[in-house]
Amino acid sequence: MSATKNRRITLAARPSGLPKPSDWKADSVDTRAPDAGEVLVKVLYLSVDPAMRRWISEAPPAYIPPIALGEPMRAGGIGVVVESNDPAFAPGEHVFGWLDVQEYATLAAATLEKVDATSAPLTTRLNVLGAPGMTAYFGLLEVGRPKAGETVVVSGAAGAVGMTAGQIAKIYGCRVVGIAGGSEKCRFIREDLGFDAAIDYKAGTLDQDLRSHCPEGIDVYFDNVGGATLDACLARLALHARVVICGAISQYNATTAASGPKNYLALLSRRASMQGMLVFDYRDRFAEAAPFLAAWIAEGKLKSVEHIVEGGVAAFPEALLLLFNGGNVGKLLLRIAEA
């Protein structure tokens, strides 16, 4: 392949609060031909995730290094091989990996996974059959340990992880209450996803609604947002409840210290447990979960809903903000090129 310009988005400054346009820089560099053991990938879809905000902060999470200033924004995605210098990959094959916010990526073949583009839509591979689905599966089943008949509450229920966690809880025979922002998202999780009840946290009646929909308390709380929502759910825990700390999107743009749980003593009085989880810890078990997730999709028990933003790499800065202003329903993806 002759040299082609590769448009990309790099980190220009570490944001304070919500990322702003000046925190990013769009540039263009030549693509690099693959050396031995490498492949050149044309990027098709990128996953846009809440964790991205933490990766560009002054104090990133300990499990992953920060993105350096001037470097392309880190992003997982799916692409197609256009040139290969490794016998394991051929042009035309679809792959998943850390492709970053750019149009082309030259990467070590060992860092990529082949994707079967015939068994499921490519976008599903970045949602229910990808990291969000694995997060929901292991977070709920391994940490939450739901039992049939129990009440499971999921915050961020219209997002990628929350919607899948709630649907899996329904498959396991639980009563599921979702917390989301706005009437349309609440309608979506009730009518389209089959949740038993939905609470609009923007209505300002979260405490009352939790009492109404969880009269016997919350057996499993799957937390994606932290902050006041976590506190409200801690106050409604049932005896021996399990709290899964998956994310805290309400805190990621804070300019002061993160707000910790004020109602943590409920863990003592209700003899409950609260545990954090990272999907990376279960990487060696993804093959164990994949057949269940795929079967549930095929049986119509599990829906994979994607919100796809058009506009290529230039649309990334605005796409990221959708996660924090409530503008997406389902898994947020950025289309870089046509498949």
N, C-alpha and C positions, 0 to 999 in steps of 0.2 A: 504493500500500500504506500503510495507517495505521501509526502508530508502534508498533513491536513491541520488547519487551525483548530485548536481545542478551546472553546469558550468555557469559562469556569467562574465560580464565586469563591473568593478568598476572604479570610478574616482580617479586617483592617484595624479593628479596635475591640477591646473587651467591653461589652455593653454594661451600662448601669441601668438597671430596670429593664423595661422592654427593649429588645434590640431595635435600633433605628437605621435608616438607610446608610448613614455614614460609618456604621460598624462593618460594612461589607464593601468589597471592591470587585468589580467585574473586570476580568482581563482575558487575554487570549494568548496562548502559547502553541508552539508546534507539538503535534503528537510525536511520541517517541516509539520507534520501531522496537518490537520485543527482542530482548537478548535471549540466550539459551535458557529454557525453563520458564519463559514468560509468554504472556498473550496480550494482545491489544483488543480491548473491549469497547464497543459502542454502547453507551448507556441508554437504556430505554425508560426505566422507571426508577425513581428514588423514594425511599421511605422518609417521611417527615415526622419526627418524633419529639415528644416533650423533653426527653433526655438531652437533646441537642443544646438546649439552653444551658445546661450544666456543663457540657463539654467546652463551652467557650467562656466560662466564668473564671474569675481570679482564683477561686478555690474549687476546682473540679472534683467530682467524686473519686474516691481512691481506686476504684476498680478500672479506671481507664485514664490515660494521660490526657492533658489538655491539648487543644488544637493550637498550634503555634501561630502567632501573627504572621500574615503573609502566605499561609498555607491554605489549600482548598478546604472548604467546609466538609467535615466528615459526614458520610451518609452511606447507609447500606442500600443496595439496589440490585436490579436485574438488568443485564445487558446481553448483547450477542457478540460472539467472537468474530472479529473481522480479519485478524492475522494471528497465527500461532507459531511459536517456536518451542513448543512442547508437544510430545507425541500423545499426551492424554487428552488434548483438546483440538478440535477441528473448526475451521471457519463455519459459521452458521449455527453453532451450538449455543444454547442459552445458558447463562451462568449467573450465580448470585455471589456477592461479595461486598467488601467495602470499596465502593466505586467512587465515592465523593461527589460533590456537586460540580460536575463537569460533563462534557459531552463524550469524552473518550478517556479511558484509563488503561495504562500499561502496568500490568501487575504480575507477580509471581503466580504461576499456575497453581501452586500448592495452596494458595490462599482462597481459591475459588471453588465453588460447588456447582456441579451441573444441575440444570433445572429441566425437567420434562415439560415441554410446552404443550403437550398433547393431552395430558391427563386432567389438567385444570387450568383456568386462565392464569396468565402470568401475574396479574395483580393479586390473586389469592395467595400466591407464594410469598407476598410481602405482608399478608394479613393473617388469616386464620391458619394457613399452612406454613406460616413463617414465625418470626420472633413474637409478634403479639399473641398469636394463638398458643404458642408454647408457654409464654408468660402466664396467660390465663389458665391453661391446663395445669401446669405444675404449681402455680401459686394457689389456685383454688384447691386442687385435689391433694397436694402434698403438705401444704401449710395450713390451709383452711379445713381440710378433712370433713367435708359436709356429709351429713346423713339425711336420708329421705325423711321428709316431714319437717326439717329444720327451716328456720327463716334465715335467708342469706340476703344481705344488703350490699349493693355494689355502688360505689360513687364513680363519677366519670362514666356513667353507664352507656352513654351514646358514643363513646370513643372506642378505639380499636380493641384494647384489652378488656375494658369494662363490658362491652356488649358480648364478647365471647365468654367471659367468666360467668355472666348472668345466664347465658344460654346453656352452658355446661351444667350449672347448678340446677336448671330446670330438667335437663336430661337425667340428673341424679335424683329427681323427685323432690326437690326443695321448693319452698315458697320463696319467690325472688322479688325483692323490692329494689328498684333502680333509682338513683339520684342523678338528675341531669339539669341542665340550665335551659329553661324556656318550654313553652307548651308544645311546640313542634317536636322537640327531642323527647319529651315525655310521651307524646302520642306514638312516636316511632318505637320506643322500647316496649311499650304496652302492646300495640297493635301489630307491628311488623316483627318484633322479636319474641313476643309472648311472655314478657315479664308480667307478674301478677299485679304489680302496682308500680306507680312512678311518682316521684316527689320532685317538684320543681324548686330547687334551692333558691332561685331568684325571687320566689314569691314571699320570702321572709318569714315563713312559718315552718321551718325545718324541724324544730323541736316538737311542735304539735303534730306534724305529719308523721314523724317517726313513732310517736306514741299511738297514733291512730292506726298505722299500718303494721306496727310491730307490737301488739298489745302484750305478748308474752316475752318480749325482748328480742335481741339480735343474737343468733347463734354463731353466725360467721359474718364478719364485716370485711369486705375486700376494698381496701382504700387506695384510690388513685389520686386523691387531691390534697389530703392533709388539712391543716388549718382548722377553721371553725367546724367544718363538716366532720372531721375526725373527732373533735371534742363532743359534738352532738351525738355521734354514734356510740362513743365510749359510755356516755351517760345512759344508754339504753341496752347495754349488754345483758344477755341472759347468763345464767350460771354456767361456768366452764366454757364460755364463748372463746372463739379464736379470731384474732384480728390479723389480717394479712396486710403488711405495709409494702405496697407495690410501687407507689409513686406519691408525689406531693406537688402537683402542678401549680397549686395555689401559692406555693412558696418560691418557685424557681426564679421569679423576677423581682423578689424582694430586695430592697436596698439596705435593709437592716437584718439583724440576726433572724434566722428562721423561727417561726412561732411554734413552740413545742406544745404537746397535749396538756391542757390544764386539768383534764378529768382522768389523769392516769391512775388515780387511786381506785377507780372502778375496776381495774385489773386485779387489785387486791381483794376488794369486797366481793366481786363476782368470781373469784378464783379463775380468772381468764388469762389467756396468753396473747402476746403481741409479738409478731416476728416479721422481719424484713426478708425480702426475697429478690434475687437477681436471676434473670433467665440464663445468664452465662454459666451459672452453677449447674445447670441441667443439660448443657450442650451434649454430653455423651449419651443422653437419654432421649434426644429428639426423635430418633427412629422408633422408639417405643410409643411415643404419643401420636406420631403422624398417621398411622393406620386408623386410629380411633377418630381423629379429627376429620380425615378424609371420608370415612364411612358415615359419620354424622351428617356431613355435607350432602353426600349422595342420597341419604335417607330423608333429607329435608328437615332434619332436626336442628341444624346449625347453619346460620346464614353468614356469609362473608360479604360485608358491605364496605365499599371503598368510595372515598371522596377524592376524585382525581382533579388536580389543578393543571391547567394547560399553561403554555407560555415558555417552556424550556427553563434553562438555568437562570435566566433573568427574573423569573417569577419566584425564585426561592425565598428572598427576604419577606415578601408579602405572604407567601404560603405558610412560612413558619409562624407568623403572627396569628393565623387562623386558630392555632392550637390554644392560644391564650385569650382570644376574644370570643371563643365559642362559635366560630364560623364554620366548623366542619361537623359532619355527621358520619361516623364510621372511620375507617382507617384513612389517614391523610397521605396521599401520594402525589408526587410531582412527575408529570410526563415530560421526559427530555426529548424523546424521538418516537416515531411510530414503530410499533413492533413489526 
